[in-house]
Amino acid sequence: MTEPSPGGGEPGGAVQTGGISRPELPRRAQVVIIGGGVIGASVAYHLTERGWTDVLLLEQGQLSCGTTWHAAGLVGQLRASESGTRLVQYSTELYDRLEAETGLATGFRRCGGVTVARTPDRMMALRRTAATAEAFGLECELISPDRAAELYPIMEVSDLVGAIWLPGDGRANPTDLTAALARGARLRGATIRERTRVTGIAVTDRAGRGRAVTGVRTDEGDVEAQIVINCAGQWAKQIGAMCGVTVPLHSAEHFYVVTEQIDGVRRDLPVLRDPDGYTYIKEEVGGLLVGGFEPAAKPWVSPDQLPHPFEFQLLDEDWEHFAILMENAITRIPVLASTGMKKLYNGPESFTPDNQFILGEAPELRSFFVAAGFNSVGIASAGGAGKALADWIIDGEPGADLSATDIRRFAGFHGNNSWLRDRVGEVLGLHYAIPWPNRELATARPFRRSPAYHLLRDAGGCFGAKMGWERANVFAPPGTEPVIEYSWDQPSWLPWSAAEQR
């Protein structure tokens, strides 16, 4: 365990910023957090909750001005793993009590969630989801289309096979949530500094001990630190590059539209997810917020070309790209065809190569931690991820199996921007793709090939990728196309594999 230091650095005067006088930036801190979105605020909150009060959070603009402010704010609890589910469950418990603790509303309420299935394959996925929820102790009910219509009266259900109902799911206001977490951290002694841009990372390289972080450089001077935490969102890759740390993420454009008010839309309407139609829908001031995860996404600029400043900004509208989501939303909610649209939001969000977020201490640099790349589930994950990272820093481990999110799963080549750009177009769409067993990602391949690759290919190899290497998972018989057909039933490749073993 690392002990907290007894005090912070002393300000030595005042500086002028935009004509406003404010205390000089501290020159020392035990922990410096880079990024004032919901993740950075959560990490600060949980470090101070554990008694580490010498915490300095630096935000280049204003709190929540990056990706956080335009997030949809969905808080769906069920994840693929138990540890991931527990993480979001903790988030909901925290958001429930945060207003009473800090005096600031978070906008969080448990309105429940309905996820519908248009096909038998999707319904099988939902049945597996319900079984997983039962195993994790999460309330979940398989329901009929008619019951789904009772929960969501304006929904068309004639084409549905079934649905599930998760009454504990909810929604939050991302900006309010960030402000509440930040106030909680401030009340326990953290310093939160807006309008302070990090320009470099200070590193020492000691013989026999390797590289370690010693502080940060900013546009207002240097700050010494024992620990630096990179919570910079889509800027996290740039921050990592300042000190030789690979943070593989790339931004994609994420779209949703907010409608005019609609008769029958009430404040407690559940969050509706129609993954076969790539869409999610929630109530928004008497109207609906309609967004989604289209199968082929639209990558934004390279991570090393992000504009500055970029505060509370959106990208250009693209109704043509949004059309696949809007058409499917109208299929599910027919009244949308005659409803006015207030605004199409297009905000960039960062995604990782495997659709799991990035957490933990960087393997390249001691005492440099990362919490970034939340793949559009940052609001749901923020509470639990902030707690897990705080525990990881203080106790040496996160208190749960978070190996799927550990930054050490990546290698240097994962930071290739061209590779990331190719991959992110697929990763965004995976949110609502059917989670087939043994599914292989298709984009940004082949990337690494062994000298025997052509021999395996000519022998009918069906390839998967491991750490970028193309690896033959199974061989198709002569005259058979070497293509895996995904299914919930016995896979088509099973007889090929059995024959190979015999």
Secondary structure by P-SEA (a helix, b strand, c coil): ccccccccccccbbbbccccccccccccccbbbccccaaaaaaaaaaaaaccccbbbbbcccccccccccccbbbbcccccaaaaaaaaaaaaaaacccccccccccccccbbbbbbccaaaaaaaaaaaaaaaaaccccccccaaaaaaaccccccccccccccccccccccaaaaaaaaaaaaaaabbbbbccccccbbbbbbcccccccccccccccbbbbbcbbbcccccaaaaaaaaccccbbbbbbbbbbbbbcccccccccccccccccccbbbbbccccccccccccbbbbccccccccccccccccccccccaaaaaaaaaaaccccccccccbbbbbbbbbccccccccccccccccbbbbcccccccccaaaaaaaaaaaaaaccccccccccccccccccccccaaaaaaaaaaaaaccccccccccccccccccccccaaaaaaaacccccccccccccccccccccccbbbbccccccaaaaaaaaac
